[in-house]
Amino acid sequence: MHNITLVCTHHSEFGKSNSDELYRIIELVRPDVIFEELNQDLFAKFYKESEISYLPPEVKSVKKYILDHTINHIPVDINVSHTLTTNEIDYMFSVFRKYTLYSTLHEDKLRLVFDEGYSFLNSKKNEELTEKMKLFEKSIIEFQMDRNQLSRTHQLFYEEQHNREYEIIKNVYNYSEKVPYTQALLLIGSGHRKTIFEKIKKHESENHIKLKWSLYGD
């Protein structure tokens, strides 16, 4: 049986959201496979090139775990299309954060990540705050002078997120079709929790390989 637990993460060390806490979760689940939200290039840099100075908590935790456990850990993300520039994305979110309601939601979310760590990141409350912020983003765009450009950036940004989620799921299933395992983990940023699990349920109904998915925290 292919059991797989989806664990949502935060990509930097931040209060209770840190590599030590994530390592405890990995130890609790005891996977024989870990799927990582990394593309092939980043995977090679983090695991095969010693000069990388910064490691996200997910990589720190996996590196610690594989010291004492013989498992496969697999990159399942893809390279982004670069349809958008970093400047365009940064500008869009800077516009959003000028609005008090949005910035308050953003700060509330960060506070919960800091104070509660993985219990918040893997909760319905996290999903609700994420969706609320997305809705508010759309309403903010309507009041901007450059709303056409912002709307394009917003649409492309989330299209890219959705495309990545589909490819991550496909890569997990492709691996699972070829390699037997008992327990796996999929580590992915918390902003994907609701949308990727909806895609997983749809993919599961259409695929002949059946994985037994569970959401950490549920």
N, C-alpha and C positions, 0 to 999 in steps of 0.2 A: 504493500500500500504506500502510495506517495502522499504523505502528510506534509503540509506546508503552512507555516505561520507567517503572516504579514506583520512586520514590526515597523512602525513609523518612527522617524528620527528627525533630529535637527542637525544641520551640517556643521555646527561649530560647538565648541565646549561652552556651555552657558548654564551656570547654576546646577540644578539637578539633572539637566540634560547634558551628560558628560560620558566619556568613554568607559569609566569605571561602572557606572550604572548600566550602560548598554552591555558591558561584558557580563554582568550578573544575569541579565535577561538571556543572553546567549547560553550561559552555563545552565540556566534553568531549563531551557528548551532542549539543549544538547543535540544540535543538528548534525547530520552527517554531510549536508550540503548547505552552503550559504550563497544566495544570489545577491549580488551587490549592484546598487544603482550607480554603476560606473561604465563608461565606454571603454573600448579596448586600449585607447591611448592613455587615459588616466589610470587604468588598471596597471599598465606596464610601468608608468611613472611611480606609482605608489608602492608597488610590490617588487619591481625589478631594478629600480634606479635608486641608489643609496643617497644621492645628493638632495632629495626632496626634503625641505626643512619643515613644511607644514603638512600635517596629516589630519584629515577630518576625524571626528570621534568614531565613525563607523569603521574606518580603516585601522585605527589604533586598536579597537576592540577585536576585530577579526585577526589582526597580526598577533595579538596576545593569545587568542584562542587557538590558533594553529600551531603555536609553540608546543602545546601539550596534547593536541588532538589531530589525528590524521584525517582530514576531510578535504573535499573539493570546495573551492570558493570561485564563483563564476561571475564575470562582468556581464550584465544583461541589458545595459543601456546602449544608446546609439549616439553617434555624433550629431550635434544639432545642425540645422541646415544653414545657419548664419543669414537667414532672410532678414533678420533684424540685427542692428548693431547694439552693442552694450550701451552706448550713449542714448539710443532711442528708448531702451527699456528703463534706464536710470531716470531719464527725463519724465517718462510716463508716471513712474511711482513717486517722483518728487512732486508732481502736480497733485496726485492723490493725497499725499501727506500734508499738503497745505490746508486741507479741510479738517476741522477739529474733530468731527465725528469719526472720520476715517483714521486719523492719527490716534485717537483714543482707543478705537478697536485694535489698532496695531500694537499700541503700548500694553493694552490689556492682555493680548495674546502673548507678547513677549514676557510679561510678568508671570503668566501661568506656566510658560515653558521654563522659566527660571526657577519658580517656586515648586512646581509639581513634576517637572521633567517628563518621563516617559508615560506616566499615568495620564497626563493631559494630552500629550502628543498622540496617544492611542485611545482617544475618547470621542464620544459624540459631540461634546462641547467644542472640541477643536474643529470638528467638521462644520458645526453650526457657525462658528466665528469666521472660518475660511469662506464659507458660502455667503455670509452676510457682507464680508469685505468685497467679494467679487460683484455682488449686486450693487453695492455703493459705488464701485469703480465705474460701472456703466452709467449711473445717474450723474456722476461728476463730469464725465466726458461730454454729456449733452450741453453743459453750460460753458464749455471752453470755446474760445475763438478759433483754435486750431483743432476742433473736434474731429474733422475728417481724418487728419493725420493720426491723432490719438486713437481714434476708433480702429484704424488700420493696425496700429501697433498692438493694441489690446487684443484684437482678433487673432493676429498672427502669433502673438505670445502664447495664448491659450491653445491655439491649434497645434503649436509645437509641443506643448505639454501633453495634449491628447495623443498626438502621434507617437511620442516617446512611450506613453503608457501602453499603447497597443503593441509596440515593438518589444517592450520589456516582458509583457505577458507572453507574446509569441516565442521569445527566446527561452523563457522558463519552460513552456510546454515542449519546445523542440528538444531541450536537454532532457526533460523528464521522459520523453518518448524513447530515448536512447539509453539512459542510464538509470538503473534501479537505485532507489534509496528509501529509507524509512521516514526520516524527518528532515525537512528543509526549512530554511528561513529566507524570506525576502525582506531585505532592508531597503526602505525607501522614505524619502522626505515626507513629512506629515501633511503637506499641502495636497498630496495625491490620495490621501486615505479614502475619501468618499468616491472620487471619480474612478480610481483604478479598481476598487472592489466591485463597482457596478459593471465595469468592463470584464472583470474576471468571471462574474456570474453569467454574463452573456456568452463569453468564450467557452465556459465549462459546458453549457447546454448544447453547444455546437461541435464539441471536440470528442473524439472517440477515446482519448486518454482522460481518465478521471482523476483529478487531484482532490485530496481532502483538505480544503482551505479553512483556515481559522484566522480571525483577527485578534492579535494580542490585545488584551484589555477588555475584550467582550466576554 
